[in-house]
Amino acid sequence: MRQPSVKYRRVAAAAITLAVAAGAAACGPDDNAAKKADGASDGKPQKGGTLSVLNTEPQSTFDPARLYTSGGGNVPSLVFRTLTTRNRANGAEGTKVVPDLATDTGRPNKDATEWTYTLKDGLKFEDGTPITTADIKYGIERSFAAELSGGAPYLRDWLVGGADYEGPYKDKKGLASIETPDAKTIVFKLNKPEGDFPFVATQTQFAPVPKAKDTGAKYAEHPVSSGPYKVVSNEGDGQHMVLERNPHWSEKLDDQRHAYPDKIDVKAGLDAAVINQRLSTSSGADAAAVTTDTNLGPAELAEISGDKALAARVGTGHFGYTNYLAFNPKIKPFDNAKVREAISYAINRTSVINAAGGSALAEPATTFLPEQKAFGYTPYDAFPAGKTGNPAKAKELLKEAGYPKGLTISLTHSTVQNRETSPEVATAVQEALKQAGITVKLVGLDQNAFNQARWAYKGGPGFFLSRWGADWPSGGPFLAPIFDGRQIVKDGANFNHAQLNDPAVNKEIDEINKLTDPAAAAERWGALDKKIGEKALDVPLFHPVYKRLYGKDVKNIVISDWTGVLDISQVSVK
């Protein structure tokens, strides 16, 4: 996730950073922005100039082993190339995996337990030395080192021997499950079938790292570039980063990054309101500025809507992300399915959307999967409540459940003003359930305590606000962490809030994971989402929409459904 900043065990987030810190079912930029993107109004994008990036959060731990990214990330993708990457295109086209350092997206064996990649000819690091598969193997292996933790966990789970491997600083032999028979071939051997392996190969752990240049924990200060830009300075662990062209990068060998600007100047630690004001005014260097982590709020959108020129500089995107009400059926009265169904019918999504910032910033959800084809979105509404809820049906179900006079429950939420799991949304839920005879007591916790509570296997709440974002646009990283019984964690962060351990669900997850055709897998994920949704184990509320300003001299706006945010590898400033 990202826009969500929390780094999930199976997501995210992006966070994302996984799009997250970055990014969402996406539309592309609005019409005027799209005209600029294709050069219709301002001419074709040209090389040159300096792109400024204004962010609230620093691009910290700028080491490919430690970054938690999807699709290669945003700023990281300018420096680190990976075996595969996201397609740099607007909307649904941007959810596809495409080759990056590799010649294709990977060649699986019959049961998808082995994946083989071949590198393109002529690839070089920033110092002109060739990039080999040994560099990719070493880059992956160092991500297992305890001192370089923070990256995505999939390879630890998926690679044969990965669970016990401690990285190259302690184990010089390396991982036998990564084979490099020659300088251009690399083979991965997995514990089980994983049809989504090409998606995982987009994460920065797959960036090549030359062993001779590895400086351990200090590598983030000057990582060796395989992308169009190199790091020339990194102050304050990502507070201020300056990137300049890598002279040994070739656009002929990289059809995904345009690298129009000569320099990228990334400044972080800024207040969100200040960022949006600077982008709005667009004076001086801010005319060629963007943000990768700051959204517009309801008040700012209302102000911008009256200014056509300013409104034309708002990019709109969606990231694969769902905000929902979660139940723990191990706790009464939520062990009663009819109580859960009653709550599902009682929800007033119109009031929830308003609490989340209005229809410009949130879209109602009745499915757990986001409304994107890549995830396998299959429209359904197991408990149709209309736009404003169905309290009469909810009361009927409560009576059947043995609560003819209603009941009193608690709803746990965060006190952080994020318009997702915060008091505004909790209050909207409280008011809706009141109409159905359900009294809701709100329990607000600071963000750390809230996360500990909602991820607790024991002692956690029975009813709480939650959210989930996928590490890549597929149903697997969306449904499996939440509903696969084998991913229940009893002594750490447990994301399977319902503690569902249904053999049929687990088996179907395994069967879908064998599929290497994303379209075929998507269809099965959608069907599984519907099957699980009928159990009333959660109440989908809304999918966020991202609205972000960019400077008046920024052109070639590309916003994919993979990240939901402006792709800085595509923009020009001249």
N, C-alpha and C positions, 0 to 999 in steps of 0.2 A: 500498500500500500500505500500512495501515497498520496497523495494528499495525506493519507494517514501517516503519522510519523512513527507509530508503534511498529517495531520489527517483529512480525509474527513468525512462529516456528515453521509455518507452511505458507506463508504469504509473502503478501505485502508486502505489503506494503509497502510499501513503498514506499517502501516503500519505498517501496517502495521506494536518488535513492530509490526505491521501488517505485516507480512512478510515483509514487509517493513522493517521496519528497519530491516527490513528484507528484502522480496521477492516478480512465473511465468510460456506457453504451453510446457511442459517441456520435455526435454529429461533428462535422468539421467546423471551420470558421464560418462566421456569418457571411452573407452574400457580398458585402462590400469588401470584406477581408479577402474573400476568395478571388475577387477581381484583381486585387493587388497581388495575390499569390501567383496568378498566371501572367502578370505583367500587363493586363489590359489597361490599367489606368496610369501606372507609373513606370512602364518600361520593364525590360527584363532585368533580373537581378544581376549584379556585377560584383566582381571580386574587389576587396579593399576595405579599409576603414576598421574601426574598433566597435565590437558589440559589447555593451555593458549588460551584466546580469545583476539585478538587484533582488536580494533574497532576505528572508528573516532568519532562516536556519543556515549555518555554515555547512559547506561541503566537506565535512570532517572525515577523518580516517581515509584519506584519498589513496587507498591501496586496493588493488583489485581483489585481494583475498578477503578484505574486510568490508567491502561495499555490498550492500544488499540491494541489488538492482534486478530489473526485469527488462529484457530487450537491450541490455547494455547500459541502461540509464540515460540521463540527459547530458549533463556536463561530463560524467565519466566516459560516455561514448565518443567524446571528441579526442580522448587520449588512448583509450583501451579498445582495441578491436577484439572480437571473440569469434569462435568457430561459426556461429550463426548470429543473426540479429533480427530485429523487427523490420518489416517493410516500411520505409519512410514515405507513407502516403496518407492522405486524408481518410477519415472514417473507417469503414469496415475493411478496406484494402490494407489498412495499417495493422490489422490483427494477424497478418500472415508472417510466418518465419521464412527468412531468406538467407542464402549463404553470405558469409562475411569473409573471414580468412579462408574458409573451406570452399571447395568447388561446388558443393551441394549441401543440402540440409541434413545429410547423414544417410548411411545405408545400413538398415537393420538386417539381422539374420531372421530366420523364419519366425521365431517367437519373441522378437524384440528384446532379447536379453543381451544382445551384443550390437554395438553401433560403431561403424567405421567412417572415418573422415579423411579426405585428402586435401592438403593445402594448395593454394594457388601458387603459381610460379612467380618469383621476383619479389616476394614480400620482404620488407626490411624494417628494422627498428630505427629510431631517431638518429642513431650513430652510424647507420649504414650497414650494420651487420645483418645477415639473413635471419629471418624468423623460421625456426624449425619446430617440429612436433615435440622435441625434447623441451623446448621452452614452454610450450603449452602444458605438457605433463608436469613440469616443475611448478608452474604457476598454480595449477590445481592442487598439487601436493602441499604447497606452503599454506594453502587455505585451511588445512587441517591442524596447523600449529596453534596451540592454545594462546600464544601471544598475538596471534593474528585473527582472533575470533570476530564474529559479527556478520559474516556473509551468510548466504543461503545454505540451509542444511541438507539439501537433497542428496548431494554426492556422498555424504557420510552414511546416509540410509541406503542409497541405491548401489554404490560400487561394492563389488566383492572385497571384503576385508576393510571396508571403509569405517565401520563402527569402531574398530580397534586401532586404526592408524593414528599416529600422533604428529605427523608432519616430518619434513626432511631434516629439520634441525636435530631431532632425536632419533629418527630412523633413516639412515643413509640409503637403505636399500630401495626405498620408495614403494609405491603401490603396484603390486604385480598385476592388478586388474586394469591398469592403463598401460597398453603396449605401444611402443613406437618402433616398429620393424625397420623404418627408414626415416629420413629427415622430413618426409612429406606425408607419412601415413600414421594415423593414431587410432587405436582401437580401445573401446571401453567395454568391460565385461560387468554385467549387472546381476544383482541377486534375484531379480524378478523382471518380468516383462514391463517395459515402460515406453509406451508409444509416444509420450510427450517429451522424450529425451531431446529432440531438436529445440524445444522451448527452453529447457534448462541450459542448453549450450549457448544461449544468448546472455547468460549472467556473467558478470565480470570475473568470476573465478576461472573462466575459460580464456582469459587474456594471457598472452605469452609473457613470461618473465625470464630474462636471461640470468642464469644462476650466478654468473660472475659479477653481476651488478646488484644482486640482492643485498640490501642493507638491513634486513629484518624489520623491526618496528619503525625504523627511520625511512623506509622505502617510500612512504607517502609524501615525503618532502620533495623528492624528485624521482618519481617512477619513470621507467623507460617507456617511451611512447611507441605504440604500434599504429596509432591513429593520425588524423590530419594535424593535430596540435600537440605540442609538448609543454610541460610545466616549466616556466622560467622562474616563478616565485610562488611560495605557499606560506603565507603568514598566519599565525594564530590558528593552526590546524583547520584551515579552510575558511577563515574569516575573510581573507583577501587572497585570491588566486589570480595569477596572470598566465594566460596561455598564448603561445605564439606558434607560427607554422612549423610543422615538422617537414624539413626539406626532403626527406626520403619517403614521404607518403606520396602515393600516386593515385589520382582519381581514376586512372585506367584500371586499377586493381580494386577499386572501392566504388561501386555504383550506388551506395546508400548515403554517403555524406558528401555534401557539396563544398563545405568549408569556404564559404564566400569571404567572411571577414579575415583581415590579416591578424587581428588580435582579439582575444576574449578576456574581458576584465570582470571578474566575479567578486562582488562585495556582499557580505552577509552581516547579520546582526542588526538589520534595519527594522524599524517599526512598520507594520503592515500598512497603516494609514499613510505613512511617509512615502512608502514605495508607490502606492497607488496615486498619491498626489504628484510625485515626480514624473511618473509615467503619463499622467493626465496633462501636466503642463508641458512636458517634452521640450525643455529648454536645454541648450548646450548639449553635453554628452548624453543626456537623458532622452534625446530624440532618437538615439540608436540603442535604446535599452529595452530589456524584457525582464520578466520574472519567471522562475520555474517553480515557485512554491507559495505565491500569494494570490488569493482569490479576491474578487470584489464581493462586498457584502450588500445586503438589501438596500441600505441607505445610499450607498455609492451608486448602485445600479439605477435607483430612482433618479438620482441627479444626472447621471450620464444619459439616460433615455431621452432627455430633452435637448441633447446636443448631437445632431446627426454626425458631425465629423468625429466626435469622440466615440459615439456608439459604433462607428465603423472600425474602431481600433480595439474592439473587444472580441477575443477568441473564445469560442464555446466548445467544450469537450465533455466527454463522459468516460469515466474509468470503470472497470469491472468491480463494482462496489455496492454492497447492500447494507442498509441500516434496518435493524429488526428488533423485535421483542423476543427475548429468549426465556424458555421455561427449563427448570430442572424438575423432571417428573418424579424424582426420588423424594421430593418435598411436597407435603400436603398443602393445599388441595390440588396441586398441579399434577398429582398422580392420577387424577380423574380426567380422562380425555374430554368429557363433556364440559368441564370447567375451562379447559384450554380452548375448546371450540367456541364456547360462549364469549370468551375474551376476543377471539378472532373476529366474531361477528360484530362485536361492540365497537371496534376501532373506527374512529372517524378520521380517515386519511386526509381529508381536506384540512382539518385543524392541525394535523401533524405536519403537513406540507407547509402551512403558514408558519408554524413554529420553527421549521427548518429554514425559513428565509423566503418562502413563497415559491410559486411555480417556476420562476426563472432559475432557481437554485436547487430544486428537488422535484423528482418525478415519482408518483405513487407506485408502489410495488405490491404485487400479490404473489409473485414467485420468488424463490430464494435466489435463483440464478438471475444475473442482470439481463436486461433486454438487449442482448447482442447475439447474433447468430453464432459467432465463434464459441460462445460458452455453451451453446445448445439450447438457448432460450426457447421454451415451449409455453405459449400462453395458457394459463389456467388460474382459476380462483376457487380454491376448495371450499371457502367459506364466504360467499359473496355478500359483502356488506354495503355495496354501493359506495358513493363518494363520501357519505357522512355517517356510515355505520347503520347497523340494524339492531337497535336495542331490544325490540320485541322478540326477535329470534334468540337473542342472547338470554333474555329472561326465561324463555321457554326451555332452553338447554340447562340453565341453572336449576330450574325446577326438577328436571329429569335427573340432574346430578345430586339432588337432595338438598338444594339451597333455595327453597321457594321464597324466602325473604331476603335473598341476596347474601353476600358475604363480604368480609373485610380481608384485604391482602396488602402486602408491601411491594413497592417497586423501587429497585435500587438503580441509581443513576449517578453520573459524574457531576461535579460542581463546576467543571471547566465550561466556559461559554463557547462551545464548539458547534452548537445547533445540530448535533447528531445524537449524543448521549447525554445531553445537558438538561438543566431544569425546564427550559421552555418546552422541549419535546415531552419530557416526563409529565409536565402539567397538562399538556394536550391529551395524553393518554389517560390521565386521571379524570379529566372532565368527561371524556367519552364514556369511560366505564361507569361513571356515576349515573349516566342515563339508563344504564342497564341494571342498576341496583347493586353495583360493585363499588364498595368504598376502598379507595387506594390511598395508603399512607406512603408518602415519598421519603426515601432514604438516600440522601445525597452524600457522596464520598469524594475526597480529593482524588485526582487522577490515578496516582499510584495505588491507593487503597481500593479504588474502584476496579482497576485491572486485576489486582490480586483476588478480589472477591468474585468477579465474574469468571475468572479462569481457575477457580479452586475446585478440586474434585470433591472435597468434603468441607462442610462448614460455610459454603457459599450461599447466596440468595436463591430463592426459588423462582424469582421473576425479576428480570432486569433488562435494561437497554443494552444492545450490543451492536457490533458492526463487523463486516468482513470484506477484505479486498483480495483479489487473486494475484498471484505472482506472475501469471501469464494468462492470456485470453483463452482459457479452456475450462471445461467443467470440473476437471480433476482437482486442481488446487483450490476450487471453491467448495465442492461438496465433501471430498475425502477428509479434510481436517475437522470438519464439523460433524460428520455423520458416520465415519468409519470407526467401528468399535475397537479396532486394533490400534487406533491412534489415541485412545483414552490415556491420559497421563495422570497417575495417581500421586506423584510426588513433585509435580512442577506445573507449568502452565498447561491447563487442559482446555482445549477449544471445543471439544465435543460436549457442549453445555447440557445436552439432553442425556448424555451418557448412553447413547444408543449403541447397542451391540447386536445388530440384527444380522444373522448369518446370510440371509438373502441379499441384504444391502451390501455387505462386505464382499460377497461373491460377485455381484454385478460390478462393483468397483474394480475388482481384479480382472474381470472379463473385458471391461472397457479399456483398461490400461494396456491390454495386449494389442489394441488397434493402433495402427500407424497412419491411418487415414483420418485427418482431423474432422472432416465432414461426417464420417460414419460414427466417430466417437461423440461428436456433438449431439447427434440425434439420440444416442443412448443416454448421454448425460441429461438431456432434457426430459426424457421419459423417467429417469430415476428421480429427478427433482420433483416431478409431479407425484410419484409414488410416495416419496418421503413427506411431501407437503400435505398429503391427506392425513398424516398422523398428528397434525397440529402440534408439532414440537417447537415451533417458532411462529411469529407473526411478522412477515415482511412488511416494512413500513414505506421506505422510499429509497431511491437511488439518487445520489447527489449529482448536481450539474456544476461544472467548473467554468467560471467566467473570469477571464484575465485580460488586463490591459497590456498593450505593448506600445512602444514609442512610435512617433509619427514617421520616422525614417526607416522603420523596420519593414521589410518586404518578404515575400515568399513564405507565407504562413502555412504551416502544415501541422494539423492536429489529428492524431490517429486515435482509433478506438482502443489501442493497446495502452497508451499512457493518459490520454485525455488532456494533455497539455501541449503547448507549442514546442515543436522540435527544433532546438537551437542548431542542430547540424544542417538545417535547411535554410535558415534565414540569411538575408543579405541586408546591408545597411547603406548601400550606395546604388 
